[in-house]
Amino acid sequence: MKSSLLFMSTLATLVSYASATACTTGITYCGYNLIKKGNYRVEIARELHKYRQDVNNHNMYHSLFTCGEGGVGWIGYLGTCDGDCVDGGSGKSDGCW
């Protein structure tokens, strides 16, 4: 039973990852841009939880994440903006305002 639950959880994660358009390695993204780019909502929530941050709208949308942590398309939490997270433009890193 436990192994089938683990399998289903892993499968769900892989399906959500496969349906996402991978972020560009080396670029820093606002959470809202990752969500627009692909299905990163679950990964963002995991990263926030890992760093003991509240998983709320502000933190989901206005935190910065680096792309390429642990492999192509993977993200890593950098921090949450005190104010707004600002789109840096195509091919450029986002930042806090």
PyRosetta script that sets phi, psi and omega in degrees:
from pyrosetta import init, pose_from_sequence

init()
pose = pose_from_sequence("MKSSLLFMSTLATLVSYASATACTTGITYCGYNLIKKGNYRVEIARELHKYRQDVNNHNMYHSLFTCGEGGVGWIGYLGTCDGDCVDGGSGKSDGCW")
pose.set_psi(1, -48.1)
pose.set_omega(1, -179.5)
pose.set_phi(2, -62.8)
pose.set_psi(2, -40.0)
pose.set_omega(2, -179.1)
pose.set_phi(3, -67.2)
pose.set_psi(3, -34.5)
pose.set_omega(3, 178.4)
pose.set_phi(4, -70.2)
pose.set_psi(4, -34.8)
pose.set_omega(4, 176.4)
pose.set_phi(5, -66.9)
pose.set_psi(5, -41.2)
pose.set_omega(5, 177.6)
pose.set_phi(6, -63.0)
pose.set_psi(6, -43.3)
pose.set_omega(6, 178.5)
pose.set_phi(7, -60.3)
pose.set_psi(7, -46.8)
pose.set_omega(7, -178.7)
pose.set_phi(8, -64.5)
pose.set_psi(8, -39.4)
pose.set_omega(8, 178.4)
pose.set_phi(9, -64.5)
pose.set_psi(9, -44.8)
pose.set_omega(9, 178.1)
pose.set_phi(10, -63.4)
pose.set_psi(10, -43.5)
pose.set_omega(10, 179.5)
pose.set_phi(11, -61.7)
pose.set_psi(11, -44.3)
pose.set_omega(11, 179.1)
pose.set_phi(12, -61.6)
pose.set_psi(12, -40.2)
pose.set_omega(12, 178.1)
pose.set_phi(13, -64.4)
pose.set_psi(13, -44.6)
pose.set_omega(13, 179.7)
pose.set_phi(14, -65.0)
pose.set_psi(14, -39.1)
pose.set_omega(14, 178.5)
pose.set_phi(15, -64.3)
pose.set_psi(15, -43.3)
pose.set_omega(15, 179.6)
pose.set_phi(16, -66.2)
pose.set_psi(16, -36.7)
pose.set_omega(16, 178.7)
pose.set_phi(17, -68.1)
pose.set_psi(17, -42.7)
pose.set_omega(17, -177.9)
pose.set_phi(18, -64.6)
pose.set_psi(18, -31.0)
pose.set_omega(18, -178.1)
pose.set_phi(19, -82.6)
pose.set_psi(19, -10.5)
pose.set_omega(19, 180.0)
pose.set_phi(20, -85.4)
pose.set_psi(20, 145.4)
pose.set_omega(20, 169.6)
pose.set_phi(21, -80.6)
pose.set_psi(21, 123.6)
pose.set_omega(21, -175.0)
pose.set_phi(22, -64.6)
pose.set_psi(22, 139.9)
pose.set_omega(22, 174.5)
pose.set_phi(23, -71.2)
pose.set_psi(23, 167.3)
pose.set_omega(23, -177.8)
pose.set_phi(24, -92.0)
pose.set_psi(24, 123.3)
pose.set_omega(24, 179.9)
pose.set_phi(25, -56.7)
pose.set_psi(25, 133.4)
pose.set_omega(25, 178.3)
pose.set_phi(26, 93.0)
pose.set_psi(26, -8.6)
pose.set_omega(26, 178.5)
pose.set_phi(27, -97.6)
pose.set_psi(27, 141.8)
pose.set_omega(27, 175.6)
pose.set_phi(28, -96.9)
pose.set_psi(28, 131.8)
pose.set_omega(28, -175.4)
pose.set_phi(29, -120.7)
pose.set_psi(29, 143.0)
pose.set_omega(29, 164.9)
pose.set_phi(30, -71.0)
pose.set_psi(30, 150.1)
pose.set_omega(30, 178.2)
pose.set_phi(31, -55.2)
pose.set_psi(31, -40.7)
pose.set_omega(31, -177.9)
pose.set_phi(32, -64.7)
pose.set_psi(32, -31.1)
pose.set_omega(32, 177.4)
pose.set_phi(33, -73.3)
pose.set_psi(33, -34.8)
pose.set_omega(33, 175.2)
pose.set_phi(34, -65.6)
pose.set_psi(34, -40.1)
pose.set_omega(34, 179.3)
pose.set_phi(35, -65.4)
pose.set_psi(35, -39.7)
pose.set_omega(35, 176.6)
pose.set_phi(36, -68.0)
pose.set_psi(36, -35.7)
pose.set_omega(36, -176.8)
pose.set_phi(37, -69.5)
pose.set_psi(37, -38.3)
pose.set_omega(37, -177.0)
pose.set_phi(38, -169.4)
pose.set_psi(38, -163.8)
pose.set_omega(38, -175.8)
pose.set_phi(39, -90.2)
pose.set_psi(39, 68.2)
pose.set_omega(39, -177.4)
pose.set_phi(40, -98.2)
pose.set_psi(40, 2.9)
pose.set_omega(40, -175.8)
pose.set_phi(41, -56.1)
pose.set_psi(41, -45.5)
pose.set_omega(41, -179.1)
pose.set_phi(42, -66.4)
pose.set_psi(42, -42.4)
pose.set_omega(42, 179.9)
pose.set_phi(43, -64.8)
pose.set_psi(43, -39.3)
pose.set_omega(43, 177.5)
pose.set_phi(44, -62.6)
pose.set_psi(44, -46.7)
pose.set_omega(44, 179.2)
pose.set_phi(45, -60.3)
pose.set_psi(45, -40.7)
pose.set_omega(45, 178.3)
pose.set_phi(46, -62.6)
pose.set_psi(46, -44.6)
pose.set_omega(46, 179.8)
pose.set_phi(47, -63.8)
pose.set_psi(47, -44.1)
pose.set_omega(47, 178.3)
pose.set_phi(48, -61.4)
pose.set_psi(48, -44.7)
pose.set_omega(48, 179.7)
pose.set_phi(49, -62.5)
pose.set_psi(49, -41.5)
pose.set_omega(49, -179.5)
pose.set_phi(50, -59.0)
pose.set_psi(50, -34.6)
pose.set_omega(50, -179.3)
pose.set_phi(51, -100.2)
pose.set_psi(51, 18.9)
pose.set_omega(51, 175.5)
pose.set_phi(52, 57.0)
pose.set_psi(52, 39.7)
pose.set_omega(52, 175.4)
pose.set_phi(53, -101.8)
pose.set_psi(53, 146.7)
pose.set_omega(53, 176.1)
pose.set_phi(54, -63.4)
pose.set_psi(54, 137.7)
pose.set_omega(54, 176.2)
pose.set_phi(55, -93.3)
pose.set_psi(55, 83.1)
pose.set_omega(55, 179.1)
pose.set_phi(56, -125.9)
pose.set_psi(56, 174.9)
pose.set_omega(56, -176.0)
pose.set_phi(57, -58.3)
pose.set_psi(57, -46.1)
pose.set_omega(57, -179.0)
pose.set_phi(58, -59.4)
pose.set_psi(58, -48.9)
pose.set_omega(58, -178.3)
pose.set_phi(59, -66.9)
pose.set_psi(59, -35.3)
pose.set_omega(59, 178.3)
pose.set_phi(60, -65.3)
pose.set_psi(60, -43.7)
pose.set_omega(60, -173.0)
pose.set_phi(61, -92.4)
pose.set_psi(61, -28.9)
pose.set_omega(61, -172.3)
pose.set_phi(62, -116.5)
pose.set_psi(62, 32.1)
pose.set_omega(62, 170.5)
pose.set_phi(63, -108.0)
pose.set_psi(63, 156.6)
pose.set_omega(63, 179.2)
pose.set_phi(64, -103.3)
pose.set_psi(64, 140.3)
pose.set_omega(64, -179.3)
pose.set_phi(65, -133.1)
pose.set_psi(65, 137.0)
pose.set_omega(65, 174.7)
pose.set_phi(66, -89.6)
pose.set_psi(66, 146.0)
pose.set_omega(66, 179.9)
pose.set_phi(67, -102.6)
pose.set_psi(67, 138.6)
pose.set_omega(67, 177.7)
pose.set_phi(68, 105.8)
pose.set_psi(68, 1.7)
pose.set_omega(68, 176.5)
pose.set_phi(69, -66.2)
pose.set_psi(69, 111.3)
pose.set_omega(69, 175.9)
pose.set_phi(70, 85.9)
pose.set_psi(70, -0.9)
pose.set_omega(70, 179.0)
pose.set_phi(71, 145.0)
pose.set_psi(71, 171.2)
pose.set_omega(71, -178.1)
pose.set_phi(72, -61.3)
pose.set_psi(72, 127.3)
pose.set_omega(72, 177.4)
pose.set_phi(73, 84.4)
pose.set_psi(73, -6.5)
pose.set_omega(73, 178.7)
pose.set_phi(74, -82.8)
pose.set_psi(74, 152.6)
pose.set_omega(74, -178.5)
pose.set_phi(75, -121.5)
pose.set_psi(75, 157.2)
pose.set_omega(75, 175.7)
pose.set_phi(76, -135.1)
pose.set_psi(76, 137.5)
pose.set_omega(76, -178.9)
pose.set_phi(77, -71.5)
pose.set_psi(77, 130.9)
pose.set_omega(77, 176.7)
pose.set_phi(78, -105.6)
pose.set_psi(78, -37.4)
pose.set_omega(78, -178.8)
pose.set_phi(79, 162.6)
pose.set_psi(79, 168.5)
pose.set_omega(79, 179.8)
pose.set_phi(80, -108.2)
pose.set_psi(80, 134.7)
pose.set_omega(80, 178.4)
pose.set_phi(81, -69.9)
pose.set_psi(81, 139.4)
pose.set_omega(81, 174.2)
pose.set_phi(82, -66.9)
pose.set_psi(82, -37.3)
pose.set_omega(82, 178.0)
pose.set_phi(83, -108.8)
pose.set_psi(83, -125.1)
pose.set_omega(83, -178.5)
pose.set_phi(84, -95.9)
pose.set_psi(84, 152.0)
pose.set_omega(84, 170.8)
pose.set_phi(85, -93.4)
pose.set_psi(85, 133.2)
pose.set_omega(85, -172.2)
pose.set_phi(86, -115.1)
pose.set_psi(86, 133.3)
pose.set_omega(86, 177.8)
pose.set_phi(87, -67.0)
pose.set_psi(87, 124.8)
pose.set_omega(87, -179.5)
pose.set_phi(88, -82.1)
pose.set_psi(88, -9.0)
pose.set_omega(88, -178.4)
pose.set_phi(89, 100.8)
pose.set_psi(89, 167.8)
pose.set_omega(89, -176.3)
pose.set_phi(90, -58.4)
pose.set_psi(90, 125.1)
pose.set_omega(90, 177.2)
pose.set_phi(91, 77.3)
pose.set_psi(91, 4.8)
pose.set_omega(91, -179.5)
pose.set_phi(92, -120.7)
pose.set_psi(92, 154.2)
pose.set_omega(92, 179.6)
pose.set_phi(93, -71.4)
pose.set_psi(93, 147.0)
pose.set_omega(93, 173.7)
pose.set_phi(94, -82.7)
pose.set_psi(94, 169.6)
pose.set_omega(94, 179.9)
pose.set_phi(95, -157.7)
pose.set_psi(95, 176.0)
pose.set_omega(95, -179.7)
pose.set_phi(96, -91.0)
pose.set_psi(96, 147.5)
pose.set_omega(96, 177.1)
pose.set_phi(97, -108.5)
pose.dump_pdb("model.pdb")
